[in-house]
């Protein structure tokens, strides 16, 4: 029996990651949808807002960083505020 580490990779490997692009429906904002999805997922895992913002700023996280580069920090912060509340609101509830 061959372990996964010893197995040769095949060109038609069914487990290979494949990125697919598709047209967004008119009237939707794909960057907003994806940023919200990323932020909500990290928030549900208990990640603090400042760490999420570092992920968006890191070039090691291609999806989040691409959104930040295209739309800017204020765009991402506005979405984070809609999920976490504004920083002033957070301090009042702490």
C-alpha positions as CSV (number, residue, x, y, z in Angstrom):
1,X,0.0,0.0,0.0
2,X,1.3,3.4,-1.0
3,X,0.8,6.4,1.4
4,X,-0.4,9.7,0.1
5,X,3.0,11.2,0.7
6,X,4.6,8.6,-1.6
7,X,1.9,8.8,-4.3
8,X,2.8,10.5,-7.6
9,X,0.5,13.3,-8.5
10,X,-1.6,12.8,-11.6
11,X,-2.5,15.5,-14.2
12,X,-6.2,14.6,-13.9
13,X,-6.2,14.4,-10.1
14,X,-9.9,14.7,-9.0
15,X,-8.8,16.4,-5.7
16,X,-6.9,19.2,-7.4
17,X,-8.1,22.7,-6.5
18,X,-9.7,24.5,-9.4
19,X,-10.7,28.1,-9.5
20,X,-13.8,29.0,-11.5
21,X,-15.0,32.5,-12.4
22,X,-18.6,33.2,-13.2
23,X,-20.7,36.2,-14.0
24,X,-22.4,37.9,-11.1
25,X,-26.1,38.6,-11.3
26,X,-26.9,42.2,-12.3
27,X,-27.2,44.5,-9.2
28,X,-25.0,42.4,-7.0
29,X,-21.6,43.3,-5.7
30,X,-19.4,40.2,-5.7
31,X,-16.7,42.0,-3.6
32,X,-19.2,42.9,-0.9
33,X,-20.6,39.4,-0.9
34,X,-17.2,37.7,-0.6
35,X,-15.9,40.2,2.0
36,X,-19.0,39.7,4.1
37,X,-18.7,35.9,3.8
38,X,-15.0,36.0,4.9
39,X,-15.6,38.4,7.8
40,X,-18.7,36.5,9.1
41,X,-16.9,33.2,8.9
42,X,-13.9,34.5,10.9
43,X,-16.2,36.3,13.4
44,X,-18.1,33.1,14.0
45,X,-14.8,31.4,14.8
46,X,-14.3,34.0,17.5
47,X,-11.6,36.0,15.6
48,X,-11.3,39.7,16.7
49,X,-11.9,42.4,14.2
50,X,-8.3,43.7,14.3
51,X,-7.0,40.2,13.3
52,X,-9.4,40.0,10.4
53,X,-8.2,43.4,9.2
54,X,-4.6,42.0,9.3
55,X,-5.7,39.1,7.1
56,X,-7.2,41.5,4.6
57,X,-3.9,43.4,4.6
58,X,-1.7,40.3,4.2
59,X,-0.7,39.2,0.7
60,X,-0.6,35.6,2.0
61,X,-4.4,35.6,1.9
62,X,-5.1,36.2,-1.8
63,X,-8.9,36.4,-1.8
64,X,-9.2,38.9,1.1
65,X,-6.2,40.9,0.0
66,X,-7.5,41.3,-3.5
67,X,-10.8,42.7,-2.2
68,X,-8.8,45.2,0.0
69,X,-6.6,46.2,-3.0
70,X,-9.6,46.7,-5.3
71,X,-12.0,48.4,-2.9
72,X,-9.9,50.0,-0.1
73,X,-9.8,49.7,3.6
74,X,-12.9,51.9,4.2
75,X,-15.0,49.4,2.2
76,X,-13.8,46.4,4.3
77,X,-14.1,48.3,7.6
78,X,-17.7,49.3,6.7
79,X,-18.6,45.6,6.3
80,X,-16.8,44.7,9.5
81,X,-18.7,47.4,11.3
82,X,-22.0,46.0,10.0
83,X,-21.0,42.6,11.5
84,X,-19.2,43.6,14.7
85,X,-20.8,47.0,15.2
86,X,-18.8,50.2,15.2
87,X,-15.7,50.3,17.4
88,X,-17.5,52.9,19.7
89,X,-20.4,50.5,20.1
90,X,-18.0,47.6,20.9
91,X,-16.4,49.7,23.7
92,X,-19.8,50.5,25.2
93,X,-20.7,46.9,25.4
94,X,-17.4,45.6,26.7
